[in-house]
């Protein structure tokens, strides 16, 4: 991922550079959104640990829980869409 270059902005920027910057910005938005979700829903902003090892462990466990909850959500939605086909509102999960 490339960030904005430091210093004075260049006067002439190629289309490739602009396109690459836009793609990087889209990817960064997804990552920042997950950090925001972790702060809002999983109390990632309230870490009170003092040691760096403990902080890293608490953050890793928080993201593990976030991934597990997303996986569980997908499993439950797949279950409901398979067994209750006419109630499935997600076109991704429609079968037959």
N, C-alpha and C positions, 0 to 999 in steps of 0.2 A: 504494500500500500504506500502510495506516495502522498505526502502532505503538501501544504502550500510552501513554496520555497521562501526561505528567509530573505530579508532585505527588501529593496525596492522592487515593486512588481515590474515585469518586463513589458515593453511597449507592444511588441508583436508576439502573439502566442499562437502556435499552430493548432489546427483542428484536432490533431491526434492528442496533443497535450490536454486540450480542453475536454475531450472525450474521456481520456484516462482519469482526469481529475473528477469528472462527473461519476464514473463508475466507482471510483474509490470512495466518493462521498456517499453513494448508495449503500455500499458495504458497511461503511462506518455508522450509518444511521441504524442499521439492523443491530449492530453490536451495542451501540449506545442505548437503544431501546431495551435490550435485554438487561443492561445494567440498571436502567430506570425501573424496570419491572422488579428486579431483585431488591431495589431500595424500597419500593412501594409495598409489595406484597410479601416479601420474605425477610424484612427487617435487616437488610444488608447495610443500611445506613446507621444502625444502632449497635455496631460491634464495639464491645467494651474490653477487648483483650489487650494485654500489655506487651506480651512478647511477640516478636515477628513470626515465629513458628506457629504460635497459637492463632494469630490472625489469619495466616495463610490457610491453616487447617479449617478454621471456621468459614472462610470464604469458599474454599473448595467444597465443603459439605453443603453450603447453601446452594451452590451451582449444581451439585449432584441432585439435591432435592428438586430444584427447578427442572432439571432434565427428566427425572423420574415422574414428576407430575405431568409433564407434557406427554411422555410416553403412555402413562395411564389414561390420559384424556383421549389419545388416539385409539388405544385399545377399546375403551368403552364406546367411543363413537363407531368404531368398526363393528363391534358386537351389536349395537342397536341397529345399525344400517343393514346388517346381514339378517337379523331375525325379525326386524320390523321394516321391511322394504318399502312399504307404501308411506311410511312416516319419515323416510330419509330426505332431508332437505339439502344435503351436500352432494352435488353431482359427482364428486370424486369417488364417493363410496357407493354409488349405485351399481348394482350387479344385475345382470340378466335383463 
